[in-house]
Amino acid sequence: MTDPISNRPRPVPVDNFARKGAEKAAAKANAVAGGVVTAPTSDSEVAVSKSSVMDQSAEVAGFKKITERLKKEPDFDRSKVDSIKQAIQNGQYPLNPRRIAESFVALENLISN
């Protein structure tokens, strides 16, 4: 489904509850194991740990590039805001009552949990 104004695809919602549950399960498993971290014992394990460190550093470098790019961009697009204002005033802004209702249901579920 695309956004009717920008014609861009709408982002897929992230299931934060599943992610948090996985994090809790990992923390419990670590606690059960006594929180003991073992050192790599073979050359292959050392190579794997080095590659994972290199992967993490590449991710950090990529994250820094993204944050720098975001800092350069303005906080919002003034022309887009003005076009939305004009569409609302003209009664031409597309509203989907079903989507609005589904959003309220999702918010209500978050509040009640």
Secondary structure, DSSP 4 states (H G I P E B T S, - for coil): -B-TTT-PBPPPPP-HHHHHHHHHHHHHHHHHTTT--PPP-SHHHHHHHHHHHHHHHHHHHHHHHHHHHHHHS-SS-HHHHHHHHHHHHTT-----HHHHHHHHHHHHHHHH-
